[in-house]
Amino acid sequence: MGSWHPESPARLQAIDDQLIASRIDILLEHREAPLATVAMLETVHTPQAIALVAENVPAEGAEHLYPIDPDTSLNAYSYTAALRSAGAAVAATDAVMAGELDNAFCSIRPPGHHATPGAPMGFCLFNNVAIAAHRALEFHGLARVAIVDFDVHHGNGTHDAFRDDPRVLMVSFFQDALYPFCEDPGSKTGLHNMVNVAVPAFSGGEAVRKVVTEKWLPALHAHQPQMLFISAGFDAHREDDLGQMGLVEADYAWITRQVMDIARQYAQGRIVSCLEGGYNLSALGRSVVAHLKVLAEID
């Protein structure tokens, strides 16, 4: 989206580099992501939202990007990249449901949790985790799923996609008064399937663990999800400049363990995690390693 943009190809390279440096790369099974079909996108997005991306990609070699909003632009390859991100989430869901994999992490970009059913926004073109959750419900016939979002920004697109669907429980924390500046994104809406908790800027691991223990876990136990999805944003890390929170790698590992405990109890361990934010390259790579070590049960 431009050489200045924090959502850059270097993010995925930083993850790969840290996986190799930590010596867990060879312990993971790697799969190439397929492209999602338009029909898969349409389980979440309107035809108009899909067309806004598909019909506005610049020609290959064009000097200018197509601006969707001040933070989100299209280049010649954006539509294909977005199809592959959504396709990764769907393929991971299928593989976990088939028992081929215990769980999966989708190292993908562009991210997705800000993309609403009607519009791309906030670095996000299509809502990868929402498309994957729909896949589990509609294609695989599950009755209940949960989405866990620990990005520093509220996953407003996911919230909008499932606000009226009791089959889906969404739990999240996010920094208060930060993009996308939703007026009432939390559980005060009276929606029992939305447990979205705003925390003050500069909150650290202790505050977040309290939210998880007191808010998330009771709701997850009550919902008893048959599969869990994670919007894995790592921009609440204390080294990330796109937020002002204070998490460290140990906090992400702890949160992942709580999610795995829920998955073991109710979902046969089934988890699909999709990369969202995380823009300090070193912190991103280290945090993903911490997340994957727990998912893969690597000491």
C-alpha positions in Angstrom: 0.0 0.0 0.0 3.0 2.3 -0.5 6.6 2.2 0.8 5.5 4.4 3.8 2.7 2.0 4.9 3.2 -0.1 8.1 1.1 -3.0 6.6 4.0 -4.1 4.4 5.4 -7.3 2.9 8.2 -7.1 5.5 5.8 -8.2 8.1 5.5 -11.8 6.8 9.3 -11.9 6.2 9.9 -10.9 9.8 7.7 -13.8 11.0 9.5 -16.2 8.7 12.9 -15.0 10.0 11.9 -15.4 13.7 10.5 -18.9 13.0 13.8 -19.9 11.6 15.8 -18.2 14.3 13.8 -19.8 17.0 14.3 -23.2 15.4 10.6 -24.1 15.3 10.2 -23.6 11.6 11.1 -27.2 10.8 8.6 -28.5 13.4 5.6 -26.9 11.7 3.8 -28.2 8.6 3.7 -25.5 5.9 0.9 -25.2 3.3 0.4 -22.9 0.3 -2.8 -21.0 0.6 -5.4 -21.4 -2.3 -7.5 -18.5 -3.6 -10.9 -18.0 -2.1 -13.9 -18.0 -4.5 -16.3 -15.1 -4.8 -19.0 -17.4 -3.3 -16.8 -17.7 -0.2 -16.5 -14.0 0.1 -20.2 -13.5 -0.4 -21.0 -15.5 2.8 -19.8 -12.3 4.6 -19.6 -9.5 2.1 -22.0 -7.8 -0.2 -21.5 -7.9 -3.9 -20.8 -4.2 -3.8 -18.0 -4.5 -1.2 -16.4 -7.3 -3.3 -16.7 -5.2 -6.5 -15.1 -2.2 -4.8 -11.9 -4.2 -4.6 -12.1 -6.4 -7.6 -13.0 -3.6 -10.1 -10.6 -1.0 -8.9 -7.2 -2.6 -8.8 -4.8 -0.6 -10.9 -3.2 -2.0 -14.0 0.1 -3.9 -13.5 2.9 -1.4 -13.6 0.6 1.6 -12.8 2.3 4.3 -10.8 -0.6 5.2 -8.7 -2.6 3.2 -6.0 -6.4 3.3 -5.8 -7.4 4.8 -2.5 -10.3 3.2 -0.6 -9.7 5.3 2.5 -6.8 7.4 3.8 -5.2 4.2 5.3 -6.2 1.6 2.7 -5.1 1.5 -1.0 -5.1 -1.1 -3.8 -2.3 -2.0 -6.1 -2.4 -4.3 -9.1 -2.0 -7.4 -6.9 -4.3 -6.5 -3.9 -7.3 -8.4 -5.0 -5.4 -11.6 -5.6 -3.6 -11.2 -2.3 -6.9 -10.7 -0.5 -8.4 -13.8 -2.2 -5.4 -15.8 -1.0 -5.7 -14.5 2.6 -9.3 -15.5 2.7 -8.5 -18.7 1.0 -5.9 -19.5 3.6 -8.5 -19.1 6.4 -11.0 -21.3 4.6 -8.4 -24.0 3.7 -7.2 -24.0 7.3 -10.8 -24.4 8.6 -11.3 -27.3 6.2 -8.1 -29.0 7.2 -8.7 -28.7 10.9 -12.3 -29.9 10.5 -11.1 -32.9 8.5 -8.6 -33.8 11.3 -5.6 -33.3 9.0 -4.3 -30.6 11.4 -4.8 -30.1 15.1 -4.9 -26.4 14.6 -3.6 -23.8 12.1 -2.0 -20.3 12.0 -2.6 -18.3 8.8 0.4 -16.0 8.2 -1.5 -13.7 5.8 -1.9 -10.2 4.6 -3.9 -8.1 4.1 -5.5 -8.5 7.5 -9.3 -8.6 7.8 -11.1 -7.8 11.0 -11.9 -4.2 10.1 -13.6 -5.2 6.8 -17.3 -4.9 7.4 -19.9 -6.8 5.3 -20.4 -3.7 3.2 -17.0 -2.1 2.9 -13.2 -2.6 3.1 -11.4 -0.3 5.6 -8.5 0.0 8.0 -5.8 -1.9 6.0 -8.4 -4.7 5.5 -10.1 -5.8 2.3 -12.1 -8.9 3.2 -12.8 -10.3 6.7 -10.7 -13.5 6.7 -11.7 -14.7 10.2 -15.4 -14.0 9.6 -15.3 -15.9 6.3 -13.6 -18.9 8.0 -16.2 -18.9 10.8 -19.0 -18.9 8.3 -17.3 -21.8 6.6 -17.4 -23.8 9.9 -21.0 -23.0 10.4 -22.5 -23.3 7.0 -20.3 -25.8 5.1 -19.3 -28.0 8.1 -22.5 -27.7 10.0 -21.2 -26.6 13.4 -23.8 -25.1 15.7 -21.5 -22.8 17.7 -18.2 -21.1 17.2 -16.2 -18.4 18.9 -13.9 -15.7 17.7 -11.2 -14.4 20.0 -9.7 -11.0 18.9 -6.6 -9.7 20.8 -5.6 -6.9 18.3 -5.1 -3.5 19.8 -7.9 -2.2 17.6 -11.5 -3.2 17.9 -12.5 -5.8 15.2 -15.5 -3.7 14.1 -16.0 -5.7 10.9 -16.3 -9.0 12.7 -18.6 -7.4 15.2 -20.8 -6.2 12.4 -20.8 -9.5 10.6 -22.1 -11.5 13.6 -23.9 -9.0 15.9 -27.2 -10.7 15.2 -25.9 -14.3 15.0 -26.2 -16.2 18.3 -24.2 -19.1 16.9 -21.1 -16.9 17.1 -19.6 -15.6 20.3 -17.0 -12.8 19.8 -14.7 -11.9 22.7 -12.1 -9.2 22.5 -10.1 -6.5 24.2 -8.9 -3.4 22.5 -7.4 0.0 23.4 -10.1 2.6 24.2 -10.5 5.7 22.0 -8.4 4.2 19.2 -9.2 3.5 15.6 -11.9 2.6 14.5 -13.4 4.8 17.2 -16.6 2.9 17.5 -19.1 4.7 19.7 -20.4 1.6 21.4 -18.4 -1.5 20.4 -18.5 -3.2 23.8 -21.0 -5.4 25.5 -23.2 -2.5 26.6 -25.1 -3.0 23.4 -27.0 -5.8 25.1 -25.8 -8.3 22.5 -25.1 -11.4 24.5 -22.9 -12.8 21.9 -20.5 -9.8 22.0 -18.0 -9.5 24.8 -15.8 -6.7 23.6 -13.9 -4.9 26.3 -12.2 -1.5 25.9 -9.1 -1.0 28.1 -7.3 2.2 28.7 -4.2 3.2 26.9 -1.0 1.9 28.5 -2.7 -1.1 29.9 -0.3 -4.1 30.3 -0.5 -7.8 30.8 -2.1 -7.7 34.2 -5.1 -5.7 33.0 -5.6 -7.9 29.9 -5.3 -11.1 31.9 -8.0 -9.8 34.2 -10.3 -9.1 31.2 -9.7 -12.6 29.9 -10.3 -14.3 33.3 -13.3 -12.3 34.3 -15.0 -11.5 31.0 -13.9 -13.9 28.2 -13.6 -17.2 30.0 -17.1 -17.2 31.6 -18.7 -16.3 28.2 -16.6 -19.0 26.4 -17.6 -21.6 28.9 -21.2 -20.7 28.6 -21.1 -20.7 24.8 -19.3 -24.1 24.5 -17.9 -23.4 21.0 -17.3 -26.3 18.7 -14.4 -24.5 17.0 -12.4 -21.4 17.9 -11.0 -18.7 15.6 -8.4 -16.1 16.6 -7.9 -12.7 15.1 -4.3 -12.6 16.1 -3.2 -9.0 16.1 0.1 -8.3 17.9 0.0 -4.5 17.9 -0.9 -4.3 21.6 2.8 -5.2 22.1 4.6 -2.5 24.1 7.1 -1.9 21.2 4.4 -1.3 18.6 3.8 2.3 17.7 0.3 1.9 16.3 -1.1 1.4 19.8 -0.2 2.4 23.3 -0.6 -0.8 25.2 2.0 -2.9 27.1 1.8 -6.5 26.2 4.8 -8.7 25.8 5.4 -12.2 24.3 4.6 -14.0 27.6 1.1 -12.3 27.5 0.3 -13.6 24.1 1.5 -17.1 25.1 -0.8 -17.0 28.2 -3.8 -15.9 26.2 -3.2 -18.6 23.7 -3.1 -21.2 26.5 -6.5 -20.0 27.7 -7.9 -20.4 24.2 -6.4 -23.9 23.9 -7.9 -24.9 27.2 -11.4 -23.9 26.0 -10.8 -25.7 22.6 -9.8 -28.9 24.4 -12.9 -28.8 26.5 -15.5 -28.1 23.9 -14.0 -28.1 20.4 -11.8 -31.2 20.1 -8.9 -28.7 20.1 -9.9 -27.1 16.9 -8.4 -23.6 16.4 -7.7 -21.5 13.4 -5.7 -18.4 14.0 -5.4 -15.6 11.4 -2.8 -12.8 11.5 -4.2 -9.3 11.9 -2.1 -6.4 13.1 1.4 -6.1 14.4 3.8 -3.5 12.9 7.0 -3.4 14.9 8.7 -6.1 12.9 10.9 -7.5 15.7 8.0 -7.6 18.2 5.7 -9.1 15.6 8.0 -12.0 14.8 8.8 -12.8 18.5 5.1 -12.6 19.4 4.1 -15.0 16.6 6.7 -17.4 17.7 5.3 -17.3 21.3 1.8 -17.8 19.9 2.8 -20.8 17.7 4.9 -22.5 20.4 1.7 -22.8 22.5 -0.5 -23.8 19.5 2.1 -26.5 18.4 2.8 -27.5 22.0 6.5 -26.9 21.6 8.4 -26.3 24.9 
